[in-house]
């Protein structure tokens, strides 16, 4: 395995326990993970399995009780909040279920903000924003406020997450609050960015969304229960897709 | 394929190859392409049972083609078809039997069974996603067909998840 490229993301022995009221909740119980450059990994599992906590650990939004994380081979163990905040602008883009757009900033400002915060000159931030909004079919929506958009908020959130061209995109239930059509749209967009080489780690309970990935991790009770590459090459042995679609005689 | 062919003939007479093309156009590339031989055989059976009638039409320089039209009995059969509801898709599940019986045999591990089955479903789901991406965006019927298949698979995957949650607790 030594000739593998440096993983974009690597985790060893991650553990996180939530101490709230009542018994401690073991959200993540010893997770090892490597994500190679250009890989699209989906983490699926029932709600409460700890998959969102895992994603938060990977994005530095929460600190593990034990275990280590490496970004591009660089160990993040000693990083404080300020350093993680910088990395979340530069190396990691995050999309959340409820978009988390700034409601009193326009679409354009929402997307440009992380670029400006990362020290990108305003002119370039504008250019990047224009490119991404065009790419995501949001031309003409620059001056809209997030509240005026319906199904398009997730596209704005995606543009915001990608404006600094982060090597890693983390997505936490990005279609969680969308209907079936919205889910398909998110799927299409993630697939498109993946095809251009974007590394993605996606957390979702939706198997349709997960099937856009080329590797699916099943997460149960804080642990990886299965880690499967979806080949997408040879069709499944017997019935497979055509069997599911077949009309009965 | 009997009733779909009857339904296509409800619009007016047609020959076998036309019917094949109409089905393909309607259902899109996602649907397994009907085999033309199978269509001719089915048309023969429908004619034998009096639901359609065929008429030979001469073609210059080529063999005659047979044009079929719906009979009154055929129209009746179609009415009955539309009138009836269909069985639920999952009345029997071989996988469930494996899961139920595995512990008693000592030959297979339930969680391993679930993981393997999940991989297959996920791979099928991926194929369906690819079919959906390749299908003409305007063909609504084809997209609904694929979406229906995906939702069924989603339900199966949800159920596997439930099995895993329950059975892991016992371990």
Boltz contact constraints between the chains, C-beta under 6 A:
constraints:
  - contact:
      token1: [A, 46]
      token2: [B, 161]
      max_distance: 6.0
  - contact:
      token1: [A, 46]
      token2: [B, 165]
      max_distance: 6.0
  - contact:
      token1: [A, 207]
      token2: [B, 125]
      max_distance: 6.0
  - contact:
      token1: [A, 207]
      token2: [B, 154]
      max_distance: 6.0
  - contact:
      token1: [A, 207]
      token2: [B, 157]
      max_distance: 6.0
  - contact:
      token1: [A, 208]
      token2: [B, 150]
      max_distance: 6.0
  - contact:
      token1: [A, 211]
      token2: [B, 122]
      max_distance: 6.0
  - contact:
      token1: [A, 211]
      token2: [B, 125]
      max_distance: 6.0
  - contact:
      token1: [A, 211]
      token2: [B, 126]
      max_distance: 6.0
  - contact:
      token1: [A, 211]
      token2: [B, 129]
      max_distance: 6.0
  - contact:
      token1: [A, 216]
      token2: [B, 122]
      max_distance: 6.0
  - contact:
      token1: [A, 220]
      token2: [B, 164]
      max_distance: 6.0
  - contact:
      token1: [A, 226]
      token2: [B, 115]
      max_distance: 6.0
  - contact:
      token1: [A, 228]
      token2: [B, 119]
      max_distance: 6.0
  - contact:
      token1: [A, 230]
      token2: [B, 122]
      max_distance: 6.0
  - contact:
      token1: [A, 230]
      token2: [B, 123]
      max_distance: 6.0
  - contact:
      token1: [A, 230]
      token2: [B, 126]
      max_distance: 6.0
  - contact:
      token1: [A, 232]
      token2: [B, 126]
      max_distance: 6.0
  - contact:
      token1: [A, 236]
      token2: [B, 120]
      max_distance: 6.0
  - contact:
      token1: [A, 236]
      token2: [B, 123]
      max_distance: 6.0
  - contact:
      token1: [A, 236]
      token2: [B, 124]
      max_distance: 6.0
  - contact:
      token1: [A, 240]
      token2: [B, 124]
      max_distance: 6.0
  - contact:
      token1: [A, 241]
      token2: [B, 124]
      max_distance: 6.0
  - contact:
      token1: [A, 241]
      token2: [B, 127]
      max_distance: 6.0
  - contact:
      token1: [A, 241]
      token2: [B, 128]
      max_distance: 6.0
  - contact:
      token1: [A, 242]
      token2: [B, 32]
      max_distance: 6.0
  - contact:
      token1: [A, 244]
      token2: [B, 149]
      max_distance: 6.0
  - contact:
      token1: [A, 245]
      token2: [B, 30]
      max_distance: 6.0
  - contact:
      token1: [A, 245]
      token2: [B, 31]
      max_distance: 6.0
  - contact:
      token1: [A, 245]
      token2: [B, 149]
      max_distance: 6.0
  - contact:
      token1: [A, 246]
      token2: [B, 32]
      max_distance: 6.0
  - contact:
      token1: [A, 249]
      token2: [B, 1]
      max_distance: 6.0
